[in-house]
Amino acid sequence: MTTPDDHTLLRRAIALAATAVDSGNPPYGSLLAGPDGTVLAEEYNTTLTDRDITAHPELKLARWAARELDADTAARTTMYTSCKPCDMCDAVIRGAGLRRVVFALSDEQLLAIRPGSGRPPVPQEGPALFDEVRAVVEGYYR
């Protein structure tokens, strides 16, 4: 359940999304807050101006947190973001060990507003060569 304090920080993320649009980018903005609600870092989408398809604000913040925060601090942070993080960003958020994400638009709400990318899915095949890759992966985790 979100609180009035969450809504205040979420409004800042929405303002960052507007900044993204004003700078010629898609409308996504995010911030990372500490346990007391202090804003630690802010980002907005720069995929077009940076010519980088991975320049999502959630990914940039999660990378920042993994680099700049110790694990205990990261585990007490909340990310506020204008839209639910995509699968790529979600994986990086989990890898950074963030505690919580609060978002304004769900996937379904966003898709109702925004048409799809128009790109067909990329076929994926696998698993394959299990024994060969297993040896490499198990060797790393031993």
C-alpha positions as CSV (number, residue, x, y, z in Angstrom):
1,M,0.0,0.0,0.0
2,T,1.4,3.4,-1.0
3,T,1.5,6.3,1.4
4,P,1.2,10.1,1.0
5,D,5.0,10.2,1.3
6,D,5.3,7.7,-1.6
7,H,3.0,9.8,-3.7
8,T,5.2,12.9,-3.1
9,L,8.2,11.0,-4.4
10,L,6.3,9.4,-7.2
11,R,5.2,12.9,-8.3
12,R,8.9,13.8,-8.6
13,A,9.5,10.7,-10.8
14,I,6.6,11.9,-13.0
15,A,8.2,15.3,-13.2
16,L,11.5,13.6,-14.3
17,A,9.5,11.9,-17.0
18,A,8.3,15.3,-18.2
19,T,12.0,16.4,-18.2
20,A,12.8,13.4,-20.4
21,V,10.1,14.5,-22.9
22,D,11.4,18.1,-22.9
23,S,14.8,16.9,-23.7
24,G,13.6,14.8,-26.7
25,N,13.3,11.4,-25.0
26,P,10.6,9.0,-24.1
27,P,8.5,9.9,-21.0
28,Y,10.2,7.9,-18.2
29,G,11.7,9.2,-15.0
30,S,12.8,7.6,-11.7
31,L,14.5,8.4,-8.4
32,L,16.0,6.4,-5.7
33,A,15.2,7.3,-2.1
34,G,16.8,6.2,1.2
35,P,14.9,4.7,4.1
36,D,14.1,8.2,5.5
37,G,12.8,9.4,2.1
38,T,15.9,11.4,1.2
39,V,16.4,11.4,-2.6
40,L,19.8,9.7,-3.3
41,A,19.8,10.0,-7.1
42,E,17.5,10.9,-10.0
43,E,17.5,9.9,-13.7
44,Y,15.3,10.2,-16.7
45,N,15.2,8.3,-20.0
46,T,17.9,9.3,-22.4
47,T,17.6,6.5,-25.0
48,L,17.2,8.9,-27.9
49,T,19.7,11.6,-27.0
50,D,22.3,9.1,-25.9
51,R,21.5,6.8,-28.8
52,D,21.6,4.0,-26.2
53,I,18.6,1.6,-26.1
54,T,19.5,0.7,-22.5
55,A,19.5,4.3,-21.1
56,H,16.4,3.7,-19.0
57,P,16.3,5.6,-15.8
58,E,15.6,2.5,-13.7
59,L,18.6,0.8,-15.1
60,K,20.8,3.8,-14.6
61,L,19.8,4.1,-11.0
62,A,20.2,0.4,-10.2
63,R,23.7,0.5,-11.7
64,W,24.4,3.6,-9.7
65,A,23.2,1.9,-6.5
66,A,25.2,-1.2,-7.1
67,R,28.3,0.9,-7.7
68,E,27.9,3.6,-5.0
69,L,25.9,2.0,-2.1
70,D,26.9,-0.8,0.2
71,A,24.6,-3.8,0.2
72,D,22.9,-2.8,3.5
73,T,22.0,0.7,2.3
74,A,20.8,-0.6,-1.1
75,A,18.6,-3.1,0.7
76,R,16.8,-0.2,2.4
77,T,16.1,2.0,-0.7
78,T,13.0,2.5,-2.7
79,M,12.9,3.3,-6.4
80,Y,10.0,5.6,-7.5
81,T,9.4,5.4,-11.2
82,S,6.8,6.8,-13.7
83,C,6.1,3.3,-15.2
84,K,6.6,-0.3,-14.1
85,P,10.2,-1.3,-14.9
86,C,10.7,-3.4,-18.0
87,D,12.1,-6.9,-17.6
88,M,15.7,-5.7,-18.3
89,C,15.5,-3.0,-15.6
90,D,13.8,-5.4,-13.2
91,A,16.7,-7.8,-13.5
92,V,19.2,-5.1,-12.8
93,I,17.1,-3.7,-9.8
94,R,17.1,-7.2,-8.3
95,G,20.8,-7.6,-8.9
96,A,21.4,-4.3,-7.2
97,G,19.5,-5.5,-4.1
98,L,17.0,-2.7,-3.9
99,R,14.2,-3.1,-1.4
100,R,11.2,-1.8,-3.2
101,V,9.8,-0.2,-6.3
102,V,6.8,2.1,-6.5
103,F,5.5,2.9,-10.0
104,A,2.7,5.1,-11.4
105,L,1.7,3.2,-14.6
106,S,1.3,-0.6,-14.9
107,D,2.3,-2.5,-18.0
108,E,-1.4,-2.8,-19.0
109,Q,-2.0,0.9,-18.5
110,L,1.0,1.9,-20.5
111,L,0.1,-0.4,-23.4
112,A,-3.4,1.1,-23.4
113,I,-1.8,4.6,-23.9
114,R,1.2,3.7,-26.1
115,P,1.1,1.4,-29.1
116,G,3.5,-1.5,-29.2
117,S,7.0,-1.2,-30.7
118,G,5.8,-2.7,-34.0
119,R,8.8,-5.0,-33.9
120,P,8.2,-8.8,-34.0
121,P,9.6,-10.9,-31.2
122,V,13.0,-12.3,-31.7
123,P,12.9,-16.1,-31.8
124,Q,14.9,-17.8,-29.0
125,E,16.0,-21.4,-29.0
126,G,17.3,-23.4,-26.1
127,P,18.4,-24.8,-23.8
128,A,21.2,-26.6,-25.7
129,L,24.6,-28.0,-24.8
130,F,23.6,-28.3,-21.1
131,D,26.6,-30.4,-20.0
132,E,29.1,-28.0,-21.5
133,V,27.7,-24.9,-20.1
134,R,26.9,-26.6,-16.7
135,A,30.6,-27.2,-16.2
136,V,31.4,-23.5,-16.7
137,V,28.6,-22.2,-14.5
138,E,29.1,-24.8,-11.7
139,G,32.9,-24.0,-11.8
140,Y,32.2,-20.4,-11.1
141,Y,29.8,-21.0,-8.2
142,R,32.1,-23.5,-6.4
